[in-house]
Amino acid sequence: MADVGRFESELLDWFRTRHADVLAGIRESGKVDDEDAFEAAIIAFAEQFEGSIGAVLAPDAEVTDTDSSIVDADTTLPEEDISETG
């Protein structure tokens, strides 16, 4: 959470130095003209951003023996049913 403010600040700097035309377009029209290019620029920044605890994106997932299937019936919610196997 401590890196959120730094991420925002550095993202704005990234756009100011590499995509000033995009920021100018947003200021003028109030919207993003090319959303795909805008998203690609954000992804490019995020890929090079390193948080204060390093490049840890997510904790390791716990591996368990599970069996997964989609449940679709009137008596259940249409969500994935995960049951332990073994």
C-alpha positions as CSV (number, residue, x, y, z in Angstrom):
1,M,0.0,0.0,0.0
2,A,2.9,2.4,0.6
3,D,3.8,2.3,-3.0
4,V,0.4,3.4,-4.4
5,G,1.3,7.2,-4.2
6,R,4.7,6.6,-5.7
7,F,3.2,4.5,-8.5
8,E,0.7,7.3,-9.3
9,S,3.3,10.0,-9.3
10,E,5.8,8.0,-11.4
11,L,3.0,7.0,-13.8
12,L,2.1,10.6,-14.4
13,D,5.8,11.4,-15.0
14,W,6.0,8.4,-17.4
15,F,3.1,9.9,-19.4
16,R,4.5,13.5,-19.3
17,T,7.8,12.3,-20.7
18,R,6.7,9.6,-23.1
19,H,3.0,10.2,-23.9
20,A,2.5,14.0,-23.5
21,D,0.1,13.9,-26.5
22,V,-2.2,11.5,-24.7
23,L,-2.4,13.8,-21.7
24,A,-3.0,16.8,-23.9
25,G,-5.9,14.9,-25.6
26,I,-7.4,14.1,-22.3
27,R,-7.2,17.7,-21.1
28,E,-8.8,19.0,-24.3
29,S,-11.6,16.4,-24.8
30,G,-12.0,15.0,-21.3
31,K,-11.6,11.4,-22.6
32,V,-9.1,9.0,-23.9
33,D,-9.0,8.9,-27.7
34,D,-7.2,5.5,-28.1
35,E,-8.0,3.3,-25.2
36,D,-5.8,0.4,-26.4
37,A,-2.7,2.6,-26.7
38,F,-3.5,4.2,-23.3
39,E,-3.8,0.8,-21.7
40,A,-0.6,-0.4,-23.4
41,A,1.3,2.6,-22.0
42,I,0.0,1.8,-18.5
43,I,1.0,-1.8,-18.8
44,A,4.4,-0.9,-20.1
45,F,4.9,1.4,-17.1
46,A,3.6,-1.2,-14.6
47,E,6.0,-3.9,-16.0
48,Q,9.0,-1.7,-15.3
49,F,7.7,-0.4,-11.9
50,E,9.4,-2.0,-8.9
51,G,7.7,-1.7,-5.5
52,S,9.7,-1.2,-2.3
53,I,9.6,-4.9,-1.4
54,G,10.9,-5.9,-4.8
55,A,9.2,-7.5,-7.8
56,V,6.9,-9.7,-5.8
57,L,3.6,-9.7,-7.7
58,A,1.7,-12.3,-5.6
59,P,2.4,-14.8,-2.9
60,D,2.9,-18.4,-3.9
61,A,-0.4,-20.2,-4.2
62,E,-1.1,-23.2,-2.0
63,V,-1.2,-26.3,-4.0
64,T,-4.0,-28.7,-3.0
65,D,-5.7,-31.8,-4.5
66,T,-9.0,-30.3,-5.8
67,D,-11.4,-31.1,-8.5
68,S,-13.2,-28.2,-10.2
69,S,-16.4,-28.2,-12.2
70,I,-19.0,-25.7,-13.2
71,V,-22.3,-26.1,-11.4
72,D,-25.4,-24.9,-13.2
73,A,-28.7,-25.8,-11.6
74,D,-31.8,-24.1,-10.2
75,T,-30.8,-24.9,-6.6
76,T,-27.2,-23.6,-6.8
77,L,-25.6,-20.3,-7.9
78,P,-23.9,-20.6,-11.2
79,E,-20.4,-20.5,-9.7
80,E,-17.6,-22.9,-9.8
81,D,-17.8,-25.8,-7.3
82,I,-14.5,-26.9,-5.9
83,S,-14.4,-30.1,-3.9
84,E,-11.5,-31.7,-2.2
85,T,-10.4,-35.0,-3.8
86,G,-8.6,-37.8,-2.1
